[in-house]
Amino acid sequence: MKHGFLSSLTALTAGACLAPALCHAHALDPQLDCKSNAHGFIAPLVNYRYIESTPMRVEANSVNAFRPTRGSNLTAFGFRVYAVLGYEHGDAMFKEGSGKPVKNSSYGVVVTGASETVEARVREAGSDAVVHQVVPMLLTAVFCGGH
């Protein structure tokens, strides 16, 4: 009985992954090479509805955190994206915080994964992004422009 259940579950999972909308991940790795700017990184994600157009949070340093839309399935370096970050001075897409902005243009993501593992994959990909632990063993930020 147990074998039949596992076989059915495997078949259902495999069948579901044949539908591109359910299994196709949108990888942000190429854009996290830190050769772009916040507008160039964020605008296409908003336009294609991968992230919400209004930030869910604006930090004092003006970093805007955008929530991925339902079903967007964003990834970065093989990790699921929890939030997309960005700020570009003078760009109406971004709200300003109450303090001094982090830089004129900064962008990145927060992914689910331990910082050591995330950093290893980021370096493997050749990116010089800053990798910073947000929540130990759970959330890690990968940030460009905040060096």
DSSP file (Angstrom, degrees, kcal/mol; ACC not computed):
  #  RESIDUE AA STRUCTURE BP1 BP2  ACC     N-H-->O    O-->H-N    N-H-->O    O-->H-N    TCO  KAPPA ALPHA  PHI   PSI    X-CA   Y-CA   Z-CA
    1    1 A M     >        0   0    0      0, 0.0     4,-2.0     0, 0.0     5,-0.1   0.000 360.0 360.0 360.0 -44.6    0.0    0.0    0.0
    2    2 A K  H  >  +     0   0    0      1,-0.2     4,-2.2     2,-0.2     5,-0.2   0.896 360.0  52.3 -62.4 -40.5    2.8    2.4    1.0
    3    3 A H  H  > S+     0   0    0      1,-0.2     4,-2.2     2,-0.2    -1,-0.2   0.894 108.0  51.3 -63.1 -40.7    4.6    1.7   -2.3
    4    4 A G  H  > S+     0   0    0      2,-0.2     4,-2.3     1,-0.2    -1,-0.2   0.888 109.2  50.2 -63.6 -40.8    1.5    2.5   -4.3
    5    5 A F  H  X S+     0   0    0     -4,-2.0     4,-2.6     2,-0.2    -2,-0.2   0.930 111.7  47.3 -64.2 -45.6    1.0    5.8   -2.6
    6    6 A L  H  X S+     0   0    0     -4,-2.2     4,-2.4     1,-0.2    -2,-0.2   0.884 112.0  50.5 -64.7 -38.3    4.6    6.9   -3.2
    7    7 A S  H  X S+     0   0    0     -4,-2.2     4,-2.4     2,-0.2    -1,-0.2   0.915 111.8  47.6 -64.8 -42.4    4.4    5.8   -6.9
    8    8 A S  H  X S+     0   0    0     -4,-2.3     4,-2.6     2,-0.2    -2,-0.2   0.915 112.2  49.4 -63.6 -43.3    1.1    7.8   -7.3
    9    9 A L  H  X S+     0   0    0     -4,-2.6     4,-2.4     1,-0.2    -2,-0.2   0.906 111.7  48.9 -63.1 -42.2    2.6   10.9   -5.6
   10   10 A T  H  X S+     0   0    0     -4,-2.4     4,-2.6     2,-0.2    -1,-0.2   0.911 112.2  48.5 -63.3 -43.1    5.7   10.7   -7.8
   11   11 A A  H  X S+     0   0    0     -4,-2.4     4,-2.7     2,-0.2    -2,-0.2   0.907 112.0  48.6 -65.2 -42.2    3.6   10.4  -10.9
   12   12 A L  H  X S+     0   0    0     -4,-2.6     4,-2.4     2,-0.2    -2,-0.2   0.917 113.0  47.8 -64.0 -42.8    1.4   13.3   -9.9
   13   13 A T  H  X S+     0   0    0     -4,-2.4     4,-1.5     2,-0.2    -2,-0.2   0.924 113.6  46.8 -64.3 -44.6    4.4   15.4   -9.2
   14   14 A A  H  < S+     0   0    0     -4,-2.6     4,-0.3     1,-0.2    -2,-0.2   0.908 112.8  50.3 -64.4 -41.8    6.1   14.5  -12.4
   15   15 A G  H >< S+     0   0    0     -4,-2.7     3,-1.3     1,-0.2     4,-0.4   0.887 107.7  53.2 -63.7 -39.3    2.9   15.2  -14.4
   16   16 A A  H >< S+     0   0    0     -4,-2.4     3,-1.3     1,-0.3     6,-0.3   0.840 102.1  59.7 -65.0 -32.4    2.5   18.6  -12.8
   17   17 A C  T 3< S+     0   0    0     -4,-1.5    -1,-0.3     1,-0.3    -2,-0.2   0.551  88.7  72.1 -77.2  -5.3    6.0   19.6  -13.8
   18   18 A L  T <  S+     0   0    0     -3,-1.3    -1,-0.3    -4,-0.3    -2,-0.2   0.721  81.1  83.5 -76.4 -20.4    5.1   19.0  -17.4
   19   19 A A  S X> S-     0   0    0     -3,-1.3     4,-1.4    -4,-0.4     3,-1.3  -0.756  76.3-150.1 -83.7 115.0    3.0   22.2  -17.2
   20   20 A P  H 3> S+     0   0    0      0, 0.0     4,-2.4     0, 0.0    -1,-0.2   0.824  91.3  59.1 -57.9 -35.9    5.4   25.1  -17.7
   21   21 A A  H 34 S+     0   0    0      1,-0.2    -4,-0.1     2,-0.2    -2,-0.0   0.815 109.7  44.3 -64.8 -28.5    3.5   27.6  -15.5
   22   22 A L  H <4 S+     0   0    0     -3,-1.3    -1,-0.2    -6,-0.3    -5,-0.1   0.813 127.0  23.5 -85.9 -30.9    3.9   25.3  -12.5
   23   23 A C  H  < S+     0   0    0     -4,-1.4     2,-0.6    -7,-0.2    -2,-0.2   0.561  89.0 105.6-117.0 -10.3    7.5   24.2  -12.8
   24   24 A H     <  -     0   0    0     -4,-2.4     2,-0.3    -5,-0.3    -5,-0.0  -0.626  53.7-158.5 -79.0 118.2    9.3   26.9  -14.8
   25   25 A A        -     0   0    0     -2,-0.6     2,-0.8    49,-0.0    49,-0.2  -0.737  13.8-135.3 -93.6 144.0   11.5   29.0  -12.5
   26   26 A H  E     -a   74   0A   0     47,-1.8    49,-2.2    46,-0.4     2,-0.4  -0.872  24.9-150.8 -99.1 105.2   12.6   32.4  -13.5
   27   27 A A  E     -a   75   0A   0     -2,-0.8    49,-0.2    47,-0.2     4,-0.1  -0.622  16.6-170.1 -83.5 129.6   16.3   32.6  -12.6
   28   28 A L    >>  +     0   0    0     47,-3.0     4,-1.1    -2,-0.4     3,-0.5   0.319  55.5 110.1 -97.3   5.7   17.7   36.0  -11.7
   29   29 A D  G >4 S+     0   0    0      1,-0.2     3,-1.0    46,-0.2    -1,-0.2   0.885  73.2  53.3 -51.0 -49.4   21.3   34.8  -11.6
   30   30 A P  G >4 S+     0   0    0      0, 0.0     3,-0.9     0, 0.0    -1,-0.2   0.883 109.2  49.2 -59.1 -37.6   22.4   36.7  -14.8
   31   31 A Q  G X4 S+     0   0    0     -3,-0.5     3,-0.7     1,-0.3     5,-0.3   0.694  99.2  68.3 -74.7 -17.3   21.1   40.0  -13.5
   32   32 A L  G <<  +     0   0    0     -4,-1.1    97,-0.3    -3,-1.0    -1,-0.3   0.046  65.7 101.5 -91.0  26.9   22.9   39.5  -10.2
   33   33 A D  G <  S-     0   0    0     -3,-0.9    95,-0.4    94,-0.1    -1,-0.2   0.458  93.5-123.0 -83.7  -2.1   26.3   39.9  -11.8
   34   34 A C  S <  S+     0   0    0     -3,-0.7    -2,-0.1    93,-0.1   111,-0.1   0.767  83.5 112.2  66.7  29.9   26.3   43.5  -10.4
   35   35 A K        +     0   0    0     -4,-0.3     2,-0.1     2,-0.1    -3,-0.1   0.271  66.6  62.4-110.4   8.4   26.7   45.1  -13.8
   36   36 A S  S    S-     0   0    0     -5,-0.3     2,-0.3    71,-0.0    71,-0.1  -0.288  78.7-114.7-112.8-162.8   23.3   46.7  -14.0
   37   37 A N     >  -     0   0    0     -2,-0.1     4,-1.6    69,-0.1     5,-0.2  -0.853  33.8 -98.1-132.2 172.5   21.4   49.3  -11.9
   38   38 A A  H  > S+     0   0    0     49,-0.3     4,-3.1    -2,-0.3     5,-0.3   0.902 121.3  49.2 -61.4 -43.6   18.3   49.0   -9.7
   39   39 A H  H  > S+     0   0    0      1,-0.2     4,-2.4     2,-0.2    -1,-0.2   0.938 110.8  50.4 -62.2 -45.7   15.9   50.3  -12.4
   40   40 A G  H  4 S+     0   0    0      1,-0.2    -1,-0.2     2,-0.2    -2,-0.2   0.780 117.3  41.5 -62.3 -27.9   17.3   47.9  -15.0
   41   41 A F  H  X S+     0   0    0     -4,-1.6     4,-0.6    -3,-0.2    -2,-0.2   0.899 122.5  35.4 -84.2 -46.4   16.8   45.0  -12.5
   42   42 A I  H  X S+     0   0    0     -4,-3.1     4,-2.1    -5,-0.2     3,-0.4   0.902 104.9  65.7 -80.3 -43.8   13.4   45.9  -11.0
   43   43 A A  H  X S+     0   0    0     -4,-2.4     4,-3.0    -5,-0.3     5,-0.2   0.876 102.7  46.5 -53.3 -48.1   11.5   47.4  -13.9
   44   44 A P  H  > S+     0   0    0      0, 0.0     4,-2.5     0, 0.0    -1,-0.3   0.878 110.7  54.1 -63.8 -34.0   11.3   44.2  -16.0
   45   45 A L  H  <>S+     0   0    0     -4,-0.6     5,-2.8    -3,-0.4     6,-1.4   0.886 113.2  42.6 -66.2 -37.5   10.3   42.2  -13.0
   46   46 A V  H ><5S+     0   0    0     -4,-2.1     3,-1.5     3,-0.2    -1,-0.2   0.936 113.9  51.7 -69.7 -48.0    7.4   44.6  -12.4
   47   47 A N  H 3<5S+     0   0    0     -4,-3.0    -2,-0.2     1,-0.3    -1,-0.2   0.867 113.8  42.9 -59.0 -39.6    6.5   44.8  -16.1
   48   48 A Y  T 3<5S-     0   0    0     -4,-2.5    -1,-0.3    -5,-0.2    -2,-0.2   0.347 114.6-119.0 -89.5   6.6    6.3   41.0  -16.4
   49   49 A R  T < 5S+     0   0    0     -3,-1.5    -3,-0.2     2,-0.1    -2,-0.1   0.804  74.4 131.4  60.9  34.3    4.4   40.8  -13.1
   50   50 A Y  S   <S+     0   0    0     -5,-2.8    19,-2.3    -6,-0.2     2,-0.3   0.757  76.8  25.1 -80.2 -27.0    7.1   38.7  -11.3
   51   51 A I  B    S-C   68   0B   0     -6,-1.4    -2,-0.1    17,-0.3    -1,-0.1  -0.931  94.9 -94.3-132.8 159.0    7.0   41.1   -8.4
   52   52 A E        -     0   0    0     15,-2.8     4,-0.1    -2,-0.3    -2,-0.1  -0.394  29.1-134.0 -66.4 148.4    4.4   43.5   -6.9
   53   53 A S  S    S+     0   0    0     -7,-0.1    -1,-0.1     2,-0.1    -7,-0.1   0.723  90.3  63.5 -80.2 -21.0    4.8   47.1   -8.2
   54   54 A T  S    S-     0   0    0     13,-0.1    13,-0.4    40,-0.0    -2,-0.1  -0.897  93.4-116.0-104.0 129.6    4.5   48.6   -4.7
   55   55 A P        -     0   0    0      0, 0.0    11,-0.3     0, 0.0     3,-0.1  -0.319   8.9-146.2 -64.0 144.8    7.2   47.7   -2.2
   56   56 A M  S    S+     0   0    0      9,-2.7     2,-0.3     1,-0.3    10,-0.2   0.679  85.2  11.9 -80.6 -18.6    6.0   45.7    0.9
   57   57 A R  E     -D   65   0C   0      8,-1.3     8,-3.1     2,-0.0     2,-0.5  -0.980  59.4-157.8-158.3 143.7    8.6   47.6    3.0
   58   58 A V  E     -D   64   0C   0     -2,-0.3     6,-0.2     6,-0.2    38,-0.1  -0.983  21.2-145.0-126.1 119.2   10.9   50.6    2.7
   59   59 A E    >   -     0   0    0      4,-2.7     3,-2.0    -2,-0.5    40,-0.2  -0.314  28.6-106.7 -76.5 163.3   14.0   50.7    4.9
   60   60 A A  T 3  S+     0   0    0      1,-0.3    39,-2.4    37,-0.2    37,-0.2   0.840 122.9  58.4 -57.3 -34.3   15.4   53.9    6.4
   61   61 A N  T 3  S-     0   0    0     37,-0.1    41,-2.2     2,-0.1    -1,-0.3   0.267 122.7-108.8 -82.3  13.3   18.3   53.6    4.0
   62   62 A S    <   +     0   0    0     -3,-2.0     2,-0.4     1,-0.3    -2,-0.1   0.427  67.9 149.2  75.7   3.3   15.7   53.7    1.1
   63   63 A V        -     0   0    0     24,-0.1    -4,-2.7    22,-0.1     2,-0.4  -0.571  36.8-148.7 -68.3 122.9   16.1   50.0    0.1
   64   64 A N  E     -DE  58  86C   0     22,-2.6    22,-1.8    -2,-0.4     2,-0.6  -0.794   3.4-151.3 -94.7 132.8   12.7   48.9   -1.2
   65   65 A A  E     -DE  57  85C   0     -8,-3.1    -9,-2.7    -2,-0.4    -8,-1.3  -0.931  11.6-163.3-108.5 121.0   11.6   45.3   -0.7
   66   66 A F  E     - E   0  84C   0     18,-3.6    18,-2.5    -2,-0.6   -13,-0.1  -0.851  14.5-131.1-106.7 137.2    9.2   43.9   -3.3
   67   67 A R        -     0   0    0    -13,-0.4   -15,-2.8    -2,-0.4    16,-0.2  -0.682  24.6-117.0 -85.0 134.1    7.2   40.8   -2.8
   68   68 A P  B     -C   51   0B   0      0, 0.0   -17,-0.3     0, 0.0   -18,-0.1  -0.432  36.8-110.4 -63.1 144.9    7.2   38.2   -5.6
   69   69 A T    >   -     0   0    0    -19,-2.3     3,-2.1     1,-0.1     4,-0.4  -0.382  44.6 -79.8 -74.5 157.7    3.8   37.7   -7.1
   70   70 A R  T 3  S+     0   0    0      1,-0.3    -1,-0.1     2,-0.1   -19,-0.0  -0.363 117.3   9.1 -58.9 128.2    1.9   34.5   -6.5
   71   71 A G  T 3  S+     0   0    0     -2,-0.1    -1,-0.3    -3,-0.1    -2,-0.1   0.473  88.7 121.0  81.6   2.9    3.2   31.8   -8.9
   72   72 A S    <   -     0   0    0     -3,-2.1   -46,-0.4   -22,-0.2    -2,-0.1   0.820  52.9-160.4 -70.8 -28.8    6.2   33.8  -10.1
   73   73 A N        -     0   0    0     -4,-0.4   -47,-1.8     1,-0.2     2,-0.2   0.900  15.0-174.1  52.3  51.0    8.6   31.1   -8.9
   74   74 A L  E     -a   26   0A   0      7,-0.2     7,-2.4   -49,-0.2     2,-0.3  -0.534   3.4-176.6 -76.3 141.0   11.7   33.4   -8.8
   75   75 A T  E     -aB  27  80A   0    -49,-2.2   -47,-3.0     5,-0.2     2,-0.3  -0.943  16.3-163.7-133.3 158.5   15.1   31.9   -8.1
   76   76 A A  E >  S- B   0  79A   0      3,-2.4     3,-1.8    -2,-0.3    46,-0.1  -0.938  80.3 -17.0-142.8 119.7   18.6   33.1   -7.6
   77   77 A F  T 3  S-     0   0    0     -2,-0.3     3,-0.1     1,-0.3    44,-0.1   0.787 130.1 -51.3  56.1  30.8   21.6   30.8   -7.7
   78   78 A G  T 3  S+     0   0    0      1,-0.3     2,-0.3    43,-0.0    -1,-0.3   0.460 116.1 111.9  89.5   2.7   19.2   27.8   -7.2
   79   79 A F  E <  S-B   76   0A   0     -3,-1.8    -3,-2.4    39,-0.1    -1,-0.3  -0.838  73.8-106.0-110.0 146.7   17.5   29.3   -4.2
   80   80 A R  E     -B   75   0A   0     32,-0.4    32,-2.1    -2,-0.3     2,-0.5  -0.491  35.9-121.9 -69.1 135.1   13.9   30.5   -3.9
   81   81 A V  E     - F   0 111C   0     -7,-2.4    30,-0.3    30,-0.2    -7,-0.2  -0.690  28.2-179.8 -83.5 125.1   13.5   34.3   -3.8
   82   82 A Y  E    S-     0   0C   0     28,-3.4     2,-0.3    -2,-0.5    29,-0.2   0.797  70.9  -4.1 -89.7 -37.2   11.8   35.6   -0.7
   83   83 A A  E     - F   0 110C   0     27,-1.6    27,-2.7   -16,-0.2     2,-0.4  -0.987  60.6-132.8-155.1 153.6   12.0   39.3   -1.7
   84   84 A V  E     -EF  66 109C   0    -18,-2.5   -18,-3.6    -2,-0.3     2,-0.3  -0.939  27.0-156.7-110.7 134.3   13.5   41.5   -4.4
   85   85 A L  E     +EF  65 108C   0     23,-3.0    23,-2.2    -2,-0.4     2,-0.3  -0.824  21.9 143.2-114.3 147.8   15.4   44.6   -3.2
   86   86 A G  E     +EF  64 107C   0    -22,-1.8   -22,-2.6    -2,-0.3     2,-0.3  -0.938  19.2 178.2-175.2 155.8   16.2   47.8   -4.9
   87   87 A Y  E     - F   0 106C   0     19,-2.4    19,-2.6    -2,-0.3     2,-0.4  -0.879   2.9-179.0-161.1 133.2   16.7   51.6   -4.8
   88   88 A E  E >   - F   0 105C   0     -2,-0.3     3,-1.9     3,-0.2     6,-0.3  -0.970  34.4-116.9-135.6 122.3   17.7   54.1   -7.4
   89   89 A H  T 3  S+     0   0    0     15,-3.3     3,-0.1    -2,-0.4    15,-0.0  -0.282  97.0   9.3 -58.0 131.6   18.0   57.8   -6.4
   90   90 A G  T 3  S+     0   0    0      1,-0.2     2,-0.6     4,-0.1    -1,-0.3   0.513  94.1 127.6  78.9   5.3   15.5   60.0   -8.3
   91   91 A D    X   -     0   0    0     -3,-1.9     3,-1.9     1,-0.1    -3,-0.2  -0.858  54.7-147.8 -99.6 122.5   13.5   57.1   -9.7
   92   92 A A  T 3  S+     0   0    0     -2,-0.6    -1,-0.1     1,-0.3    -3,-0.0   0.664  92.4  73.4 -63.8 -16.7    9.8   57.3   -9.1
   93   93 A M  T 3  S+     0   0    0     -5,-0.1     2,-0.4   -39,-0.0    -1,-0.3   0.769  94.6  61.7 -66.2 -24.6    9.6   53.5   -9.0
   94   94 A F  S <  S-     0   0    0     -3,-1.9     2,-0.3    -6,-0.3    -4,-0.1  -0.849  76.1-139.1-111.8 139.3   11.3   53.6   -5.6
   95   95 A K        -     0   0    0     -2,-0.4     2,-0.3   -33,-0.1    -2,-0.0  -0.686  24.3-122.5 -89.5 146.8   10.1   55.2   -2.3
   96   96 A E        -     0   0    0     -2,-0.3   -35,-0.1     1,-0.1     2,-0.1  -0.686  20.6-137.1 -91.2 144.3   12.7   57.0   -0.2
   97   97 A G        -     0   0    0     -2,-0.3   -37,-0.2   -37,-0.2   -38,-0.1  -0.233  28.0-101.2 -86.9-177.9   13.3   56.0    3.4
   98   98 A S  S    S+     0   0    0      2,-0.1   -38,-0.1    -2,-0.1   -37,-0.1   0.579  98.8  49.5 -83.8 -10.8   13.7   58.4    6.4
   99   99 A G  S    S-     0   0    0    -39,-2.4    -2,-0.1   -40,-0.2   -38,-0.0  -0.246 105.7 -51.4-112.0-160.3   17.5   58.1    6.5
  100  100 A K        -     0   0    0     -2,-0.1    -1,-0.1     1,-0.1    -2,-0.1  -0.637  63.3-110.1 -79.0 129.4   20.5   58.4    4.2
  101  101 A P        -     0   0    0      0, 0.0   -39,-0.2     0, 0.0   -40,-0.1  -0.252  19.0-126.0 -59.8 147.1   20.1   56.2    1.1
  102  102 A V  S    S-     0   0    0    -41,-2.2     2,-0.3     1,-0.2   -40,-0.1   0.899  80.0 -32.2 -61.7 -44.9   22.5   53.2    0.9
  103  103 A K        -     0   0    0    -42,-0.3     3,-0.2     3,-0.1    -1,-0.2  -0.930  67.1 -91.8-161.7 172.7   23.9   54.2   -2.6
  104  104 A N  S    S+     0   0    0      1,-0.3   -15,-3.3    -2,-0.3     2,-0.3   0.868 115.6  10.3 -63.8 -35.7   22.6   56.0   -5.7
  105  105 A S  E    S+F   88   0C   0    -17,-0.2     2,-0.3    40,-0.2    -1,-0.3  -0.935  74.5 156.6-149.2 122.1   21.6   52.6   -7.1
  106  106 A S  E     +F   87   0C   0    -19,-2.6   -19,-2.4    -2,-0.3     2,-0.3  -0.991   7.5 167.1-143.1 147.4   21.5   49.2   -5.3
  107  107 A Y  E     +FG  86 144C   0     37,-2.4    37,-4.0    -2,-0.3     2,-0.3  -0.985  10.5 121.4-155.9 162.8   19.6   46.0   -6.0
  108  108 A G  E     -FG  85 143C   0    -23,-2.2   -23,-3.0    -2,-0.3     2,-0.3  -0.982  40.6 -96.6 171.4-161.4   19.4   42.4   -5.0
  109  109 A V  E     -FG  84 142C   0     33,-2.3    33,-2.9    -2,-0.3     2,-0.5  -0.943  13.6-132.8-142.5 160.8   17.3   39.6   -3.5
  110  110 A V  E     -FG  83 141C   0    -27,-2.7   -28,-3.4    -2,-0.3   -27,-1.6  -0.994  34.3-172.3-113.8 125.8   16.7   37.8   -0.3
  111  111 A V  E     -FG  81 140C   0     29,-3.1    29,-2.5    -2,-0.5     2,-0.8  -0.787  30.4-109.2-117.3 160.0   16.7   34.0   -0.8
  112  112 A T  E    S+ G   0 139C   0    -32,-2.1   -32,-0.4    -2,-0.3    27,-0.3  -0.806  77.1  85.0 -88.4 113.7   15.9   31.1    1.4
  113  113 A G  S    S-     0   0    0     25,-1.8    25,-0.3    -2,-0.8     2,-0.1  -0.806  82.4 -76.0 164.2 155.3   19.2   29.4    2.3
  114  114 A A     >  -     0   0    0     23,-0.3     4,-2.6    -2,-0.2     3,-0.3  -0.452  42.5-123.3 -70.9 141.6   22.1   29.5    4.6
  115  115 A S  H  > S+     0   0    0      1,-0.2     4,-2.9     2,-0.2     5,-0.2   0.838 108.2  53.8 -58.3 -38.1   24.6   32.3    3.9
  116  116 A E  H  > S+     0   0    0      2,-0.2     4,-1.9     1,-0.2    -1,-0.2   0.919 112.8  43.2 -64.4 -42.9   27.6   30.0    3.5
  117  117 A T  H  > S+     0   0    0     -3,-0.3     4,-1.8     2,-0.2    -2,-0.2   0.912 115.5  48.7 -68.6 -43.5   25.9   27.9    0.9
  118  118 A V  H  X S+     0   0    0     -4,-2.6     4,-2.5     1,-0.2    -2,-0.2   0.935 111.1  50.3 -62.3 -46.7   24.4   31.0   -0.9
  119  119 A E  H  X S+     0   0    0     -4,-2.9     4,-2.6     1,-0.2     5,-0.3   0.898 107.2  54.4 -60.8 -40.4   27.8   32.7   -1.0
  120  120 A A  H  X S+     0   0    0     -4,-1.9     4,-2.1    -5,-0.2    -1,-0.2   0.917 111.7  44.2 -59.7 -43.1   29.5   29.6   -2.4
  121  121 A R  H  X S+     0   0    0     -4,-1.8     4,-1.7     2,-0.2    -2,-0.2   0.874 111.8  53.1 -69.8 -37.3   27.0   29.5   -5.3
  122  122 A V  H  <>S+     0   0    0     -4,-2.5     5,-2.0     2,-0.2     4,-0.3   0.931 113.0  43.4 -62.9 -45.8   27.3   33.3   -5.9
  123  123 A R  H ><5S+     0   0    0     -4,-2.6     3,-1.4     1,-0.2    -2,-0.2   0.881 109.3  57.4 -67.8 -38.2   31.1   33.1   -6.1
  124  124 A E  H 3<5S+     0   0    0     -4,-2.1    -1,-0.2     1,-0.3    -2,-0.2   0.862 105.5  51.8 -57.5 -36.5   30.8   30.0   -8.3
  125  125 A A  T 3<5S-     0   0    0     -4,-1.7    -1,-0.3    -5,-0.1    -2,-0.2   0.537 119.1-113.6 -79.5  -7.4   28.7   32.1  -10.7
  126  126 A G  T < 5 +     0   0    0     -3,-1.4     2,-0.3    -4,-0.3    -3,-0.2   0.594  67.0 143.0  87.2  11.0   31.4   34.8  -10.8
  127  127 A S      < -     0   0    0     -5,-2.0    -1,-0.3     1,-0.1   -94,-0.1  -0.612  42.5-157.5 -85.2 144.7   29.3   37.5   -9.1
  128  128 A D        +     0   0    0    -95,-0.4    -1,-0.1    -2,-0.3   -95,-0.1   0.059  44.2 143.4-105.4  24.1   30.9   39.9   -6.7
  129  129 A A        -     0   0    0    -97,-0.3     2,-0.4    -7,-0.1    15,-0.2  -0.234  59.1-105.6 -59.7 150.1   27.6   40.7   -4.9
  130  130 A V  E     -H  143   0C   0     13,-2.9    13,-2.9     2,-0.0     2,-0.5  -0.655  32.8-155.1 -76.2 132.4   27.6   41.2   -1.2
  131  131 A V  E     +H  142   0C   0     -2,-0.4     2,-0.4    11,-0.2    11,-0.2  -0.959  17.4 176.2-114.3 125.3   26.2   38.2    0.6
  132  132 A H  E     -H  141   0C   0      9,-2.6     9,-3.3    -2,-0.5     2,-0.3  -0.991  30.7-122.7-136.7 129.1   24.7   38.9    4.0
  133  133 A Q  E     +H  140   0C   0     -2,-0.4     7,-0.2     7,-0.2   -19,-0.1  -0.518  28.6 174.0 -67.8 129.3   22.9   36.6    6.5
  134  134 A V  E    S+     0   0C   0      5,-2.6     6,-0.2     1,-0.4    -1,-0.2   0.823  76.4  10.6-101.0 -53.1   19.4   38.0    7.3
  135  135 A V  E >> S-H  139   0C   0      4,-1.9     3,-2.5     0, 0.0     4,-2.0  -0.992  98.0-102.0-128.0 121.3   18.0   35.2    9.4
  136  136 A P  T 34 S-     0   0    0      0, 0.0   -22,-0.1     0, 0.0     4,-0.1  -0.118  98.7  -8.7 -49.4 129.9   20.5   32.5   10.5
  137  137 A M  T 34 S+     0   0    0      1,-0.2   -23,-0.3     2,-0.1     3,-0.1   0.546 135.7  59.7  62.4  11.1   20.2   29.3    8.4
  138  138 A L  T <4 S+     0   0    0     -3,-2.5   -25,-1.8     1,-0.4     2,-0.4   0.668  99.5  27.7-131.5 -54.2   17.1   30.6    6.8
  139  139 A L  E  <  +GH 112 135C   0     -4,-2.0    -5,-2.6   -27,-0.3    -4,-1.9  -0.959  54.8 180.0-125.7 136.9   17.3   33.9    4.8
  140  140 A T  E     -GH 111 133C   0    -29,-2.5   -29,-3.1    -2,-0.4     2,-0.4  -0.998  18.8-138.7-135.6 136.0   20.3   35.4    3.0
  141  141 A A  E     -GH 110 132C   0     -9,-3.3    -9,-2.6    -2,-0.4     2,-0.5  -0.764   7.6-164.3 -94.4 139.7   20.6   38.7    1.1
  142  142 A V  E     -GH 109 131C   0    -33,-2.9   -33,-2.3    -2,-0.4     2,-0.4  -0.990  22.8-177.0-120.4 115.9   22.5   38.9   -2.2
  143  143 A F  E     -GH 108 130C   0    -13,-2.9   -13,-2.9    -2,-0.5     2,-0.4  -0.954  19.2-162.2-131.2 131.6   23.1   42.6   -2.9
  144  144 A C  E    S+G  107   0C   0    -37,-4.0   -37,-2.4    -2,-0.4   -15,-0.1  -0.913  77.0  20.1-110.4 136.3   24.7   44.6   -5.7
  145  145 A G  S    S+     0   0    0     -2,-0.4   -40,-0.2   -39,-0.2    -1,-0.1   0.356  94.5  95.9  93.7  -5.7   25.8   48.2   -5.4
  146  146 A G              0   0    0    -39,-0.2   -40,-0.1     1,-0.2    -2,-0.1   0.062 360.0 360.0-103.5  25.5   26.0   48.2   -1.6
  147  147 A H              0   0    0    -17,-0.0    -1,-0.2     0, 0.0   -44,-0.0   0.506 360.0 360.0 -66.6 360.0   29.7   47.5   -1.4
